[in-house]
Each structure stands twice: as C-alpha cells, then as structure tokens.
C-alpha cells in the first residue's frame, strides 16, 4: 500500500469502480476496521450520541445516508445528500 500511495500520490479509502484503487483493497480483511468512528465519539455509537443531543439532525441524515448507500464516492454523497457550499452570507 505504501508503494501505491507513493506512486499515485493518494488512494481513496474505500473500494470504488476502479479496481485496486483503494486502501480497502490493499488491506487484509482481518485488519480492516469496522468501529473506527467510535474513537472520535468517546465510545458512543451514533444512535446514543444523537439520543443524548450530542449530534444534530443534519448529522443524523448524513449517517443514515452513509448506512444506506455505502460504499459511495464523496461527489455522489454530496449530490444525494444535497450538500453544497453556501454563499458567505448564509454561513453561521
């Protein structure tokens, strides 16, 4: 994997329509993660995080979209979730 990243400059994390062009495909299944996000959530699973008011509704929509559509490329995720940059006067 290191040689592939050095040769190509980057690799997407998840498998996609280009065969052998992802970190996932260069990782043995036994070493592939499935509980990666919990570290950043202090051990919460997403539902508990949301139930305790620590994630907002838009986060929940994104989480559910990822559950339903994974694996998905970021451009397709943005389109399906209607994520786009807002003009400066709409930013919080």
PDB file of N, CA, C and O in Angstrom, chain B, residues numbered from 101:
ATOM      1  N   UNK B 101       0.836  -1.185   0.000  1.00  0.00           N
ATOM      2  CA  UNK B 101       0.000   0.000   0.000  1.00  0.00           C
ATOM      3  C   UNK B 101       0.881   1.249   0.000  1.00  0.00           C
ATOM      4  O   UNK B 101       0.589   2.213  -0.708  1.00  0.00           O
ATOM      5  N   UNK B 102       1.947   1.238   0.781  1.00  0.00           N
ATOM      6  CA  UNK B 102       2.836   2.400   0.844  1.00  0.00           C
ATOM      7  C   UNK B 102       3.386   2.737  -0.543  1.00  0.00           C
ATOM      8  O   UNK B 102       3.426   3.903  -0.935  1.00  0.00           O
ATOM      9  N   UNK B 103       3.805   1.717  -1.273  1.00  0.00           N
ATOM     10  CA  UNK B 103       4.344   1.942  -2.611  1.00  0.00           C
ATOM     11  C   UNK B 103       3.275   2.509  -3.548  1.00  0.00           C
ATOM     12  O   UNK B 103       3.564   3.370  -4.379  1.00  0.00           O
ATOM     13  N   UNK B 104       2.040   2.021  -3.409  1.00  0.00           N
ATOM     14  CA  UNK B 104       0.945   2.526  -4.259  1.00  0.00           C
ATOM     15  C   UNK B 104       0.670   3.995  -3.971  1.00  0.00           C
ATOM     16  O   UNK B 104       0.470   4.776  -4.902  1.00  0.00           O
ATOM     17  N   UNK B 105       0.656   4.379  -2.718  1.00  0.00           N
ATOM     18  CA  UNK B 105       0.420   5.785  -2.359  1.00  0.00           C
ATOM     19  C   UNK B 105       1.569   6.654  -2.860  1.00  0.00           C
ATOM     20  O   UNK B 105       1.345   7.743  -3.388  1.00  0.00           O
ATOM     21  N   UNK B 106       2.792   6.171  -2.694  1.00  0.00           N
ATOM     22  CA  UNK B 106       3.935   6.944  -3.175  1.00  0.00           C
ATOM     23  C   UNK B 106       3.912   7.098  -4.692  1.00  0.00           C
ATOM     24  O   UNK B 106       4.252   8.161  -5.211  1.00  0.00           O
ATOM     25  N   UNK B 107       3.518   6.059  -5.400  1.00  0.00           N
ATOM     26  CA  UNK B 107       3.475   6.109  -6.861  1.00  0.00           C
ATOM     27  C   UNK B 107       2.334   6.975  -7.370  1.00  0.00           C
ATOM     28  O   UNK B 107       2.502   7.732  -8.326  1.00  0.00           O
ATOM     29  N   UNK B 108       1.160   6.862  -6.726  1.00  0.00           N
ATOM     30  CA  UNK B 108      -0.032   7.557  -7.220  1.00  0.00           C
ATOM     31  C   UNK B 108      -0.278   8.901  -6.540  1.00  0.00           C
ATOM     32  O   UNK B 108      -0.982   9.753  -7.083  1.00  0.00           O
ATOM     33  N   UNK B 109       0.297   9.092  -5.360  1.00  0.00           N
ATOM     34  CA  UNK B 109       0.098  10.342  -4.638  1.00  0.00           C
ATOM     35  C   UNK B 109      -1.014  10.270  -3.609  1.00  0.00           C
ATOM     36  O   UNK B 109      -0.994  11.016  -2.630  1.00  0.00           O
ATOM     37  N   UNK B 110      -1.976   9.396  -3.809  1.00  0.00           N
ATOM     38  CA  UNK B 110      -3.089   9.211  -2.878  1.00  0.00           C
ATOM     39  C   UNK B 110      -3.829   7.939  -3.252  1.00  0.00           C
ATOM     40  O   UNK B 110      -3.665   7.409  -4.350  1.00  0.00           O
ATOM     41  N   UNK B 111      -4.648   7.455  -2.322  1.00  0.00           N
ATOM     42  CA  UNK B 111      -5.571   6.357  -2.584  1.00  0.00           C
ATOM     43  C   UNK B 111      -6.863   6.658  -1.850  1.00  0.00           C
ATOM     44  O   UNK B 111      -6.824   7.065  -0.689  1.00  0.00           O
ATOM     45  N   UNK B 112      -8.013   6.468  -2.494  1.00  0.00           N
ATOM     46  CA  UNK B 112      -9.279   6.600  -1.771  1.00  0.00           C
ATOM     47  C   UNK B 112      -9.339   5.540  -0.672  1.00  0.00           C
ATOM     48  O   UNK B 112      -8.712   4.486  -0.786  1.00  0.00           O
ATOM     49  N   UNK B 113     -10.078   5.816   0.368  1.00  0.00           N
ATOM     50  CA  UNK B 113     -10.187   4.881   1.477  1.00  0.00           C
ATOM     51  C   UNK B 113     -10.953   3.623   1.082  1.00  0.00           C
ATOM     52  O   UNK B 113     -10.510   2.512   1.376  1.00  0.00           O
ATOM     53  N   UNK B 114     -12.098   3.785   0.417  1.00  0.00           N
ATOM     54  CA  UNK B 114     -12.973   2.647   0.126  1.00  0.00           C
ATOM     55  C   UNK B 114     -12.885   2.215  -1.336  1.00  0.00           C
ATOM     56  O   UNK B 114     -12.529   3.000  -2.215  1.00  0.00           O
ATOM     57  N   UNK B 115     -13.216   0.953  -1.571  1.00  0.00           N
ATOM     58  CA  UNK B 115     -13.252   0.409  -2.928  1.00  0.00           C
ATOM     59  C   UNK B 115     -14.213   1.229  -3.783  1.00  0.00           C
ATOM     60  O   UNK B 115     -15.208   1.758  -3.287  1.00  0.00           O
ATOM     61  N   UNK B 116     -13.904   1.325  -5.054  1.00  0.00           N
ATOM     62  CA  UNK B 116     -14.726   2.103  -5.982  1.00  0.00           C
ATOM     63  C   UNK B 116     -14.730   1.406  -7.327  1.00  0.00           C
ATOM     64  O   UNK B 116     -14.333   0.245  -7.420  1.00  0.00           O
ATOM     65  N   UNK B 117     -15.171   2.090  -8.373  1.00  0.00           N
ATOM     66  CA  UNK B 117     -15.279   1.437  -9.673  1.00  0.00           C
ATOM     67  C   UNK B 117     -13.927   1.170 -10.339  1.00  0.00           C
ATOM     68  O   UNK B 117     -13.872   0.453 -11.339  1.00  0.00           O
ATOM     69  N   UNK B 118     -12.840   1.728  -9.810  1.00  0.00           N
ATOM     70  CA  UNK B 118     -11.503   1.455 -10.341  1.00  0.00           C
ATOM     71  C   UNK B 118     -10.875   0.347  -9.491  1.00  0.00           C
ATOM     72  O   UNK B 118     -10.552   0.561  -8.322  1.00  0.00           O
ATOM     73  N   UNK B 119     -10.710  -0.812 -10.074  1.00  0.00           N
ATOM     74  CA  UNK B 119     -10.212  -1.969  -9.335  1.00  0.00           C
ATOM     75  C   UNK B 119      -8.806  -1.710  -8.797  1.00  0.00           C
ATOM     76  O   UNK B 119      -7.955  -1.156  -9.493  1.00  0.00           O
ATOM     77  N   UNK B 120      -8.576  -2.121  -7.545  1.00  0.00           N
ATOM     78  CA  UNK B 120      -7.287  -1.994  -6.849  1.00  0.00           C
ATOM     79  C   UNK B 120      -6.870  -0.548  -6.602  1.00  0.00           C
ATOM     80  O   UNK B 120      -5.686  -0.279  -6.401  1.00  0.00           O
ATOM     81  N   UNK B 121      -7.815   0.387  -6.612  1.00  0.00           N
ATOM     82  CA  UNK B 121      -7.521   1.791  -6.390  1.00  0.00           C
ATOM     83  C   UNK B 121      -8.167   2.268  -5.092  1.00  0.00           C
ATOM     84  O   UNK B 121      -8.920   3.242  -5.083  1.00  0.00           O
ATOM     85  N   UNK B 122      -7.867   1.574  -4.002  1.00  0.00           N
ATOM     86  CA  UNK B 122      -8.356   1.992  -2.689  1.00  0.00           C
ATOM     87  C   UNK B 122      -7.512   1.348  -1.601  1.00  0.00           C
ATOM     88  O   UNK B 122      -6.912   0.292  -1.800  1.00  0.00           O
ATOM     89  N   UNK B 123      -7.479   1.993  -0.465  1.00  0.00           N
ATOM     90  CA  UNK B 123      -6.786   1.431   0.690  1.00  0.00           C
ATOM     91  C   UNK B 123      -7.480   0.141   1.124  1.00  0.00           C
ATOM     92  O   UNK B 123      -6.820  -0.825   1.510  1.00  0.00           O
ATOM     93  N   UNK B 124      -8.808   0.128   1.061  1.00  0.00           N
ATOM     94  CA  UNK B 124      -9.563  -1.056   1.456  1.00  0.00           C
ATOM     95  C   UNK B 124      -9.083  -2.302   0.709  1.00  0.00           C
ATOM     96  O   UNK B 124      -8.930  -3.365   1.311  1.00  0.00           O
ATOM     97  N   UNK B 125      -8.847  -2.175  -0.586  1.00  0.00           N
ATOM     98  CA  UNK B 125      -8.444  -3.326  -1.399  1.00  0.00           C
ATOM     99  C   UNK B 125      -7.002  -3.760  -1.142  1.00  0.00           C
ATOM    100  O   UNK B 125      -6.607  -4.860  -1.527  1.00  0.00           O
ATOM    101  N   UNK B 126      -6.217  -2.901  -0.494  1.00  0.00           N
ATOM    102  CA  UNK B 126      -4.830  -3.236  -0.170  1.00  0.00           C
ATOM    103  C   UNK B 126      -4.663  -3.601   1.302  1.00  0.00           C
ATOM    104  O   UNK B 126      -3.542  -3.677   1.805  1.00  0.00           O
ATOM    105  N   UNK B 127      -5.773  -3.824   1.986  1.00  0.00           N
ATOM    106  CA  UNK B 127      -5.757  -4.168   3.407  1.00  0.00           C
ATOM    107  C   UNK B 127      -6.371  -5.552   3.574  1.00  0.00           C
ATOM    108  O   UNK B 127      -7.442  -5.833   3.035  1.00  0.00           O
ATOM    109  N   UNK B 128      -5.701  -6.401   4.310  1.00  0.00           N
ATOM    110  CA  UNK B 128      -6.269  -7.725   4.544  1.00  0.00           C
ATOM    111  C   UNK B 128      -7.557  -7.572   5.352  1.00  0.00           C
ATOM    112  O   UNK B 128      -7.605  -6.758   6.274  1.00  0.00           O
ATOM    113  N   UNK B 129      -8.599  -8.335   5.027  1.00  0.00           N
ATOM    114  CA  UNK B 129      -9.893  -8.183   5.708  1.00  0.00           C
ATOM    115  C   UNK B 129      -9.811  -8.246   7.228  1.00  0.00           C
ATOM    116  O   UNK B 129     -10.556  -7.553   7.920  1.00  0.00           O
ATOM    117  N   UNK B 130      -8.915  -9.069   7.744  1.00  0.00           N
ATOM    118  CA  UNK B 130      -8.784  -9.197   9.198  1.00  0.00           C
ATOM    119  C   UNK B 130      -8.320  -7.880   9.850  1.00  0.00           C
ATOM    120  O   UNK B 130      -8.645  -7.607  11.005  1.00  0.00           O
ATOM    121  N   UNK B 131      -7.566  -7.077   9.104  1.00  0.00           N
ATOM    122  CA  UNK B 131      -7.045  -5.814   9.642  1.00  0.00           C
ATOM    123  C   UNK B 131      -7.958  -4.626   9.332  1.00  0.00           C
ATOM    124  O   UNK B 131      -7.741  -3.533   9.854  1.00  0.00           O
ATOM    125  N   UNK B 132      -8.972  -4.826   8.494  1.00  0.00           N
ATOM    126  CA  UNK B 132      -9.874  -3.729   8.122  1.00  0.00           C
ATOM    127  C   UNK B 132     -10.736  -3.344   9.310  1.00  0.00           C
ATOM    128  O   UNK B 132     -11.225  -4.214  10.030  1.00  0.00           O
ATOM    129  N   UNK B 133     -10.925  -2.071   9.519  1.00  0.00           N
ATOM    130  CA  UNK B 133     -11.675  -1.589  10.674  1.00  0.00           C
ATOM    131  C   UNK B 133     -13.174  -1.613  10.430  1.00  0.00           C
ATOM    132  O   UNK B 133     -13.623  -1.548   9.286  1.00  0.00           O
ATOM    133  N   UNK B 134     -13.953  -1.707  11.513  1.00  0.00           N
ATOM    134  CA  UNK B 134     -15.403  -1.597  11.405  1.00  0.00           C
ATOM    135  C   UNK B 134     -15.958  -0.712  12.506  1.00  0.00           C
ATOM    136  O   UNK B 134     -17.149  -0.400  12.499  1.00  0.00           O
ATOM    137  N   UNK B 135     -15.111  -0.296  13.466  1.00  0.00           N
ATOM    138  CA  UNK B 135     -15.584   0.505  14.606  1.00  0.00           C
ATOM    139  C   UNK B 135     -14.756   1.776  14.746  1.00  0.00           C
ATOM    140  O   UNK B 135     -14.588   2.307  15.844  1.00  0.00           O
ATOM    141  N   UNK B 136     -14.235   2.259  13.601  1.00  0.00           N
ATOM    142  CA  UNK B 136     -13.326   3.392  13.526  1.00  0.00           C
ATOM    143  C   UNK B 136     -13.888   4.677  14.133  1.00  0.00           C
ATOM    144  O   UNK B 136     -13.177   5.372  14.859  1.00  0.00           O
ATOM    145  N   UNK B 137     -15.131   5.000  13.853  1.00  0.00           N
ATOM    146  CA  UNK B 137     -15.696   6.291  14.252  1.00  0.00           C
ATOM    147  C   UNK B 137     -15.928   6.410  15.750  1.00  0.00           C
ATOM    148  O   UNK B 137     -15.955   7.526  16.268  1.00  0.00           O
ATOM    149  N   UNK B 138     -16.094   5.328  16.448  1.00  0.00           N
ATOM    150  CA  UNK B 138     -16.373   5.406  17.881  1.00  0.00           C
ATOM    151  C   UNK B 138     -15.253   6.074  18.662  1.00  0.00           C
ATOM    152  O   UNK B 138     -15.525   6.686  19.695  1.00  0.00           O
ATOM    153  N   UNK B 139     -14.028   5.984  18.221  1.00  0.00           N
ATOM    154  CA  UNK B 139     -12.917   6.616  18.920  1.00  0.00           C
ATOM    155  C   UNK B 139     -13.137   8.126  19.032  1.00  0.00           C
ATOM    156  O   UNK B 139     -12.876   8.722  20.076  1.00  0.00           O
ATOM    157  N   UNK B 140     -13.612   8.728  17.964  1.00  0.00           N
ATOM    158  CA  UNK B 140     -13.839  10.176  17.956  1.00  0.00           C
ATOM    159  C   UNK B 140     -15.122  10.559  18.672  1.00  0.00           C
ATOM    160  O   UNK B 140     -15.366  11.745  18.897  1.00  0.00           O
ATOM    161  N   UNK B 141     -15.939   9.595  19.031  1.00  0.00           N
ATOM    162  CA  UNK B 141     -17.199   9.878  19.721  1.00  0.00           C
ATOM    163  C   UNK B 141     -17.150   9.474  21.189  1.00  0.00           C
ATOM    164  O   UNK B 141     -18.196   9.264  21.803  1.00  0.00           O
ATOM    165  N   UNK B 142     -15.961   9.362  21.759  1.00  0.00           N
ATOM    166  CA  UNK B 142     -15.792   8.971  23.162  1.00  0.00           C
ATOM    167  C   UNK B 142     -16.510   7.674  23.495  1.00  0.00           C
ATOM    168  O   UNK B 142     -17.053   7.533  24.590  1.00  0.00           O
ATOM    169  N   UNK B 143     -16.521   6.724  22.564  1.00  0.00           N
ATOM    170  CA  UNK B 143     -17.121   5.422  22.812  1.00  0.00           C
ATOM    171  C   UNK B 143     -18.598   5.324  22.488  1.00  0.00           C
ATOM    172  O   UNK B 143     -19.155   4.227  22.513  1.00  0.00           O
ATOM    173  N   UNK B 144     -19.246   6.434  22.184  1.00  0.00           N
ATOM    174  CA  UNK B 144     -20.660   6.400  21.816  1.00  0.00           C
ATOM    175  C   UNK B 144     -20.844   5.730  20.474  1.00  0.00           C
ATOM    176  O   UNK B 144     -19.998   5.891  19.594  1.00  0.00           O
ATOM    177  N   UNK B 145     -21.924   4.983  20.282  1.00  0.00           N
ATOM    178  CA  UNK B 145     -22.328   4.669  18.925  1.00  0.00           C
ATOM    179  C   UNK B 145     -23.170   5.864  18.466  1.00  0.00           C
ATOM    180  O   UNK B 145     -23.586   6.679  19.290  1.00  0.00           O
ATOM    181  N   UNK B 146     -23.418   5.970  17.179  1.00  0.00           N
ATOM    182  CA  UNK B 146     -24.056   7.195  16.701  1.00  0.00           C
ATOM    183  C   UNK B 146     -25.455   7.396  17.274  1.00  0.00           C
ATOM    184  O   UNK B 146     -25.820   8.520  17.620  1.00  0.00           O
ATOM    185  N   UNK B 147     -26.236   6.339  17.381  1.00  0.00           N
ATOM    186  CA  UNK B 147     -27.603   6.485  17.892  1.00  0.00           C
ATOM    187  C   UNK B 147     -27.620   7.052  19.308  1.00  0.00           C
ATOM    188  O   UNK B 147     -28.438   7.915  19.625  1.00  0.00           O
ATOM    189  N   UNK B 148     -26.711   6.564  20.166  1.00  0.00           N
ATOM    190  CA  UNK B 148     -26.639   7.075  21.546  1.00  0.00           C
ATOM    191  C   UNK B 148     -26.169   8.524  21.546  1.00  0.00           C
ATOM    192  O   UNK B 148     -26.651   9.336  22.336  1.00  0.00           O
ATOM    193  N   UNK B 149     -25.238   8.845  20.669  1.00  0.00           N
ATOM    194  CA  UNK B 149     -24.754  10.220  20.553  1.00  0.00           C
ATOM    195  C   UNK B 149     -25.903  11.147  20.185  1.00  0.00           C
ATOM    196  O   UNK B 149     -26.063  12.218  20.770  1.00  0.00           O
ATOM    197  N   UNK B 150     -26.696  10.729  19.215  1.00  0.00           N
ATOM    198  CA  UNK B 150     -27.843  11.533  18.780  1.00  0.00           C
ATOM    199  C   UNK B 150     -28.895  11.619  19.880  1.00  0.00           C
ATOM    200  O   UNK B 150     -29.425  12.698  20.147  1.00  0.00           O
ATOM    201  N   UNK B 151     -29.200  10.499  20.516  1.00  0.00           N
ATOM    202  CA  UNK B 151     -30.206  10.478  21.591  1.00  0.00           C
ATOM    203  C   UNK B 151     -29.821  11.394  22.757  1.00  0.00           C
ATOM    204  O   UNK B 151     -30.692  11.977  23.402  1.00  0.00           O
ATOM    205  N   UNK B 152     -28.536  11.517  23.024  1.00  0.00           N
ATOM    206  CA  UNK B 152     -28.071  12.381  24.114  1.00  0.00           C
ATOM    207  C   UNK B 152     -27.902  13.833  23.687  1.00  0.00           C
ATOM    208  O   UNK B 152     -27.410  14.655  24.459  1.00  0.00           O
ATOM    209  N   UNK B 153     -28.309  14.153  22.455  1.00  0.00           N
ATOM    210  CA  UNK B 153     -28.252  15.536  21.980  1.00  0.00           C
ATOM    211  C   UNK B 153     -26.865  16.007  21.597  1.00  0.00           C
ATOM    212  O   UNK B 153     -26.620  17.211  21.519  1.00  0.00           O
ATOM    213  N   UNK B 154     -25.946  15.071  21.354  1.00  0.00           N
ATOM    214  CA  UNK B 154     -24.573  15.442  21.011  1.00  0.00           C
ATOM    215  C   UNK B 154     -24.316  15.442  19.505  1.00  0.00           C
ATOM    216  O   UNK B 154     -23.203  15.728  19.064  1.00  0.00           O
ATOM    217  N   UNK B 155     -25.329  15.127  18.728  1.00  0.00           N
ATOM    218  CA  UNK B 155     -25.267  15.216  17.262  1.00  0.00           C
ATOM    219  C   UNK B 155     -26.577  15.832  16.805  1.00  0.00           C
ATOM    220  O   UNK B 155     -27.636  15.569  17.375  1.00  0.00           O
ATOM    221  N   UNK B 156     -26.491  16.661  15.762  1.00  0.00           N
ATOM    222  CA  UNK B 156     -27.714  17.320  15.297  1.00  0.00           C
ATOM    223  C   UNK B 156     -28.430  16.502  14.215  1.00  0.00           C
ATOM    224  O   UNK B 156     -27.938  15.460  13.780  1.00  0.00           O
ATOM    225  N   UNK B 157     -29.583  16.987  13.797  1.00  0.00           N
ATOM    226  CA  UNK B 157     -30.404  16.250  12.837  1.00  0.00           C
ATOM    227  C   UNK B 157     -29.692  16.090  11.497  1.00  0.00           C
ATOM    228  O   UNK B 157     -29.811  15.045  10.859  1.00  0.00           O
ATOM    229  N   UNK B 158     -28.958  17.104  11.065  1.00  0.00           N
ATOM    230  CA  UNK B 158     -28.245  17.017   9.778  1.00  0.00           C
ATOM    231  C   UNK B 158     -27.160  15.935   9.845  1.00  0.00           C
ATOM    232  O   UNK B 158     -26.916  15.234   8.863  1.00  0.00           O
ATOM    233  N   UNK B 159     -26.513  15.805  11.009  1.00  0.00           N
ATOM    234  CA  UNK B 159     -25.542  14.722  11.197  1.00  0.00           C
ATOM    235  C   UNK B 159     -26.231  13.366  11.066  1.00  0.00           C
ATOM    236  O   UNK B 159     -25.693  12.441  10.457  1.00  0.00           O
ATOM    237  N   UNK B 160     -27.419  13.260  11.639  1.00  0.00           N
ATOM    238  CA  UNK B 160     -28.184  12.011  11.583  1.00  0.00           C
ATOM    239  C   UNK B 160     -28.567  11.683  10.138  1.00  0.00           C
ATOM    240  O   UNK B 160     -28.506  10.524   9.728  1.00  0.00           O
ATOM    241  N   UNK B 161     -28.958  12.695   9.371  1.00  0.00           N
ATOM    242  CA  UNK B 161     -29.290  12.472   7.964  1.00  0.00           C
ATOM    243  C   UNK B 161     -28.083  11.929   7.200  1.00  0.00           C
ATOM    244  O   UNK B 161     -28.212  10.997   6.407  1.00  0.00           O
ATOM    245  N   UNK B 162     -26.917  12.515   7.441  1.00  0.00           N
ATOM    246  CA  UNK B 162     -25.695  12.058   6.785  1.00  0.00           C
ATOM    247  C   UNK B 162     -25.361  10.627   7.195  1.00  0.00           C
ATOM    248  O   UNK B 162     -25.025   9.800   6.347  1.00  0.00           O
ATOM    249  N   UNK B 163     -25.449  10.335   8.471  1.00  0.00           N
ATOM    250  CA  UNK B 163     -25.162   8.988   8.975  1.00  0.00           C
ATOM    251  C   UNK B 163     -26.086   7.959   8.325  1.00  0.00           C
ATOM    252  O   UNK B 163     -25.635   6.893   7.906  1.00  0.00           O
ATOM    253  N   UNK B 164     -27.357   8.275   8.243  1.00  0.00           N
ATOM    254  CA  UNK B 164     -28.318   7.348   7.647  1.00  0.00           C
ATOM    255  C   UNK B 164     -28.089   7.189   6.143  1.00  0.00           C
ATOM    256  O   UNK B 164     -28.261   6.097   5.602  1.00  0.00           O
ATOM    257  N   UNK B 165     -27.702   8.270   5.471  1.00  0.00           N
ATOM    258  CA  UNK B 165     -27.380   8.198   4.048  1.00  0.00           C
ATOM    259  C   UNK B 165     -26.173   7.287   3.832  1.00  0.00           C
ATOM    260  O   UNK B 165     -26.170   6.468   2.912  1.00  0.00           O
ATOM    261  N   UNK B 166     -25.160   7.424   4.665  1.00  0.00           N
ATOM    262  CA  UNK B 166     -23.985   6.558   4.553  1.00  0.00           C
ATOM    263  C   UNK B 166     -24.334   5.103   4.833  1.00  0.00           C
ATOM    264  O   UNK B 166     -23.842   4.208   4.145  1.00  0.00           O
ATOM    265  N   UNK B 167     -25.168   4.854   5.825  1.00  0.00           N
ATOM    266  CA  UNK B 167     -25.593   3.482   6.116  1.00  0.00           C
ATOM    267  C   UNK B 167     -26.317   2.861   4.925  1.00  0.00           C
ATOM    268  O   UNK B 167     -26.112   1.691   4.600  1.00  0.00           O
ATOM    269  N   UNK B 168     -27.159   3.654   4.283  1.00  0.00           N
ATOM    270  CA  UNK B 168     -27.988   3.181   3.177  1.00  0.00           C
ATOM    271  C   UNK B 168     -27.190   3.009   1.884  1.00  0.00           C
ATOM    272  O   UNK B 168     -27.446   2.074   1.125  1.00  0.00           O
ATOM    273  N   UNK B 169     -26.236   3.888   1.624  1.00  0.00           N
ATOM    274  CA  UNK B 169     -25.592   3.958   0.310  1.00  0.00           C
ATOM    275  C   UNK B 169     -24.147   3.452   0.259  1.00  0.00           C
ATOM    276  O   UNK B 169     -23.592   3.345  -0.834  1.00  0.00           O
ATOM    277  N   UNK B 170     -23.528   3.141   1.376  1.00  0.00           N
ATOM    278  CA  UNK B 170     -22.102   2.767   1.392  1.00  0.00           C
ATOM    279  C   UNK B 170     -21.847   1.489   0.628  1.00  0.00           C
ATOM    280  O   UNK B 170     -22.680   0.583   0.651  1.00  0.00           O
ATOM    281  N   UNK B 171     -20.724   1.394  -0.044  1.00  0.00           N
ATOM    282  CA  UNK B 171     -19.732   2.446  -0.226  1.00  0.00           C
ATOM    283  C   UNK B 171     -20.214   3.441  -1.267  1.00  0.00           C
ATOM    284  O   UNK B 171     -20.962   3.092  -2.181  1.00  0.00           O
ATOM    285  N   UNK B 172     -19.775   4.690  -1.117  1.00  0.00           N
ATOM    286  CA  UNK B 172     -20.205   5.759  -2.012  1.00  0.00           C
ATOM    287  C   UNK B 172     -19.078   6.770  -2.156  1.00  0.00           C
ATOM    288  O   UNK B 172     -18.384   7.073  -1.186  1.00  0.00           O
ATOM    289  N   UNK B 173     -18.898   7.286  -3.349  1.00  0.00           N
ATOM    290  CA  UNK B 173     -17.904   8.336  -3.577  1.00  0.00           C
ATOM    291  C   UNK B 173     -18.405   9.649  -3.005  1.00  0.00           C
ATOM    292  O   UNK B 173     -19.612   9.884  -2.943  1.00  0.00           O
ATOM    293  N   UNK B 174     -17.491  10.500  -2.589  1.00  0.00           N
ATOM    294  CA  UNK B 174     -17.892  11.739  -1.929  1.00  0.00           C
ATOM    295  C   UNK B 174     -18.743  12.635  -2.826  1.00  0.00           C
ATOM    296  O   UNK B 174     -19.670  13.283  -2.339  1.00  0.00           O
ATOM    297  N   UNK B 175     -18.448  12.685  -4.118  1.00  0.00           N
ATOM    298  CA  UNK B 175     -19.254  13.516  -5.025  1.00  0.00           C
ATOM    299  C   UNK B 175     -20.698  13.044  -5.092  1.00  0.00           C
ATOM    300  O   UNK B 175     -21.628  13.850  -5.091  1.00  0.00           O
ATOM    301  N   UNK B 176     -20.872  11.735  -5.148  1.00  0.00           N
ATOM    302  CA  UNK B 176     -22.218  11.159  -5.173  1.00  0.00           C
ATOM    303  C   UNK B 176     -22.913  11.382  -3.832  1.00  0.00           C
ATOM    304  O   UNK B 176     -24.113  11.656  -3.793  1.00  0.00           O
ATOM    305  N   UNK B 177     -22.172  11.267  -2.743  1.00  0.00           N
ATOM    306  CA  UNK B 177     -22.717  11.523  -1.408  1.00  0.00           C
ATOM    307  C   UNK B 177     -23.206  12.966  -1.307  1.00  0.00           C
ATOM    308  O   UNK B 177     -24.292  13.222  -0.786  1.00  0.00           O
ATOM    309  N   UNK B 178     -22.412  13.898  -1.800  1.00  0.00           N
ATOM    310  CA  UNK B 178     -22.808  15.313  -1.774  1.00  0.00           C
ATOM    311  C   UNK B 178     -24.084  15.532  -2.585  1.00  0.00           C
ATOM    312  O   UNK B 178     -24.975  16.269  -2.163  1.00  0.00           O
ATOM    313  N   UNK B 179     -24.167  14.892  -3.744  1.00  0.00           N
ATOM    314  CA  UNK B 179     -25.355  15.053  -4.594  1.00  0.00           C
ATOM    315  C   UNK B 179     -26.586  14.476  -3.919  1.00  0.00           C
ATOM    316  O   UNK B 179     -27.622  15.137  -3.836  1.00  0.00           O
ATOM    317  N   UNK B 180     -26.478  13.237  -3.432  1.00  0.00           N
ATOM    318  CA  UNK B 180     -27.631  12.579  -2.816  1.00  0.00           C
ATOM    319  C   UNK B 180     -28.070  13.257  -1.521  1.00  0.00           C
ATOM    320  O   UNK B 180     -29.258  13.275  -1.199  1.00  0.00           O
ATOM    321  N   UNK B 181     -27.114  13.813  -0.778  1.00  0.00           N
ATOM    322  CA  UNK B 181     -27.449  14.487   0.481  1.00  0.00           C
ATOM    323  C   UNK B 181     -27.714  15.970   0.319  1.00  0.00           C
ATOM    324  O   UNK B 181     -28.000  16.665   1.294  1.00  0.00           O
ATOM    325  N   UNK B 182     -27.619  16.461  -0.921  1.00  0.00           N
ATOM    326  CA  UNK B 182     -27.815  17.873  -1.213  1.00  0.00           C
ATOM    327  C   UNK B 182     -26.848  18.742  -0.400  1.00  0.00           C
ATOM    328  O   UNK B 182     -27.229  19.785   0.131  1.00  0.00           O
ATOM    329  N   UNK B 183     -25.586  18.289  -0.314  1.00  0.00           N
ATOM    330  CA  UNK B 183     -24.556  19.063   0.373  1.00  0.00           C
ATOM    331  C   UNK B 183     -23.873  19.947  -0.649  1.00  0.00           C
ATOM    332  O   UNK B 183     -23.418  19.470  -1.689  1.00  0.00           O
ATOM    333  N   UNK B 184     -23.801  21.210  -0.361  1.00  0.00           N
ATOM    334  CA  UNK B 184     -23.123  22.170  -1.244  1.00  0.00           C
ATOM    335  C   UNK B 184     -22.664  23.360  -0.420  1.00  0.00           C
ATOM    336  O   UNK B 184     -23.155  23.611   0.681  1.00  0.00           O
ATOM    337  N   UNK B 185     -21.719  24.074  -0.977  1.00  0.00           N
ATOM    338  CA  UNK B 185     -21.228  25.262  -0.286  1.00  0.00           C
ATOM    339  C   UNK B 185     -22.310  26.337  -0.340  1.00  0.00           C
ATOM    340  O   UNK B 185     -22.933  26.563  -1.377  1.00  0.00           O
ATOM    341  N   UNK B 186     -22.516  26.988   0.791  1.00  0.00           N
ATOM    342  CA  UNK B 186     -23.476  28.087   0.843  1.00  0.00           C
ATOM    343  C   UNK B 186     -22.746  29.402   0.618  1.00  0.00           C
ATOM    344  O   UNK B 186     -21.570  29.528   0.959  1.00  0.00           O
ATOM    345  N   UNK B 187     -23.438  30.384   0.045  1.00  0.00           N
ATOM    346  CA  UNK B 187     -22.814  31.701  -0.081  1.00  0.00           C
ATOM    347  C   UNK B 187     -22.417  32.210   1.302  1.00  0.00           C
ATOM    348  O   UNK B 187     -23.000  31.819   2.314  1.00  0.00           O
ATOM    349  N   UNK B 188     -21.426  33.080   1.327  1.00  0.00           N
ATOM    350  CA  UNK B 188     -20.883  33.583   2.595  1.00  0.00           C
ATOM    351  C   UNK B 188     -21.949  34.149   3.496  1.00  0.00           C
ATOM    352  O   UNK B 188     -21.863  33.976   4.712  1.00  0.00           O
ATOM    353  N   UNK B 189     -22.954  34.821   2.958  1.00  0.00           N
ATOM    354  CA  UNK B 189     -23.958  35.451   3.809  1.00  0.00           C
ATOM    355  C   UNK B 189     -24.901  34.458   4.485  1.00  0.00           C
ATOM    356  O   UNK B 189     -25.726  34.860   5.306  1.00  0.00           O
ATOM    357  N   UNK B 190     -24.792  33.136   4.149  1.00  0.00           N
ATOM    358  CA  UNK B 190     -25.608  32.124   4.828  1.00  0.00           C
ATOM    359  C   UNK B 190     -24.832  31.368   5.899  1.00  0.00           C
ATOM    360  O   UNK B 190     -25.430  30.626   6.678  1.00  0.00           O
ATOM    361  N   UNK B 191     -23.525  31.537   5.955  1.00  0.00           N
ATOM    362  CA  UNK B 191     -22.733  30.807   6.916  1.00  0.00           C
ATOM    363  C   UNK B 191     -23.005  31.296   8.329  1.00  0.00           C
ATOM    364  O   UNK B 191     -23.287  32.470   8.564  1.00  0.00           O
ATOM    365  N   UNK B 192     -22.910  30.349   9.265  1.00  0.00           N
ATOM    366  CA  UNK B 192     -23.157  30.685  10.669  1.00  0.00           C
ATOM    367  C   UNK B 192     -22.006  31.452  11.264  1.00  0.00           C
ATOM    368  O   UNK B 192     -22.048  31.815  12.439  1.00  0.00           O
TER     369      UNK B 192
END
